[in-house]
Amino acid sequence: MRIATFDTKEAAAAAVAKEIARALRAAPSLVLALPTGRTPVPFYRELVRLHRRGRAPFARATTFNLDEFIGLGRGDAGSYRAYMDRHLFDHVDLAARRIHVLDGRARSWRDETARFEAALGRAGGVDVAVVGIGRNGHVGFNEPGAALAAGTHRVTLARETRRANAYLFDDDISRVPTHALSMGIGTILRARRVILLATGRSKAEILRRAIEGPVTTRVPASLLQVHPAAMVFADRTAAARLSRKVS
């Protein structure tokens, strides 16, 4: 895995945004997998800025979000759909029909995951997946376990994951859903490129395990080691425990 380190989280996020903007200019019909959470906020801020300058065209792009809480959907303030509207979709020229976010309110999660997988198939798969890493090593909502689901699936969220998302629910962990829908690790690994964005001191140890430790489903992000075109963008605090650092 290639590693790029930056002095600040803003610089790391801006570098990822520039990579995506460059990819959009080279292939306007790009298919993107997109993350949520605190870490990507400055990434989206910079991407919107580049779009407004005409350097990140979204009109022909297609997006698939990595995950969504079960029980929440568009219109719910704590949903990842609301997060994406707030940070990206409301600010770029991305056509509504090209936006794919799992519907946590769907009557049948099995039907919803099948719908999502079918849409992925019609789009030809993911060109570039931008992902983060949870403190327990999860990617998307693929939590550590003895085995990982390859395709889009329902997952029980770890308490640590729910705690990390409490900021979306007025810091009340009891309001954070216990289950979610997530793009599978197999789908992420089939993306033609994967960019992992990691920032902050709290990610230093898990990033070391993901990049330099053994490949194991107990650290889902470690599976990115086998991807032929994966790259890590990290700030210096997140990269502090890596034995090799590339500026």
Secondary structure, 3 states (H helix, E strand, C coil): CEEEEECCHHHHHHHHHHHHHHHHHHCCCCEEEECCCCCCHHHHHHHHHHHHCCCCCCCCCEEEECEEECCCCCCCCCCHHHHHHHHCHHHCCCCHHHEECCCCCCCCHHHHHHHHHHHHHHHCCCCEEEECCCCCCCECCECCCCCCCCCCEEEECCHHHHHHCHHHHCCCHHHCCCEEEECCHHHHHHCCEEEEEECCHHHHHHHHHHHHCCCECCEHHHHHHHCCCEEEEEECCCCCCCCCCCC
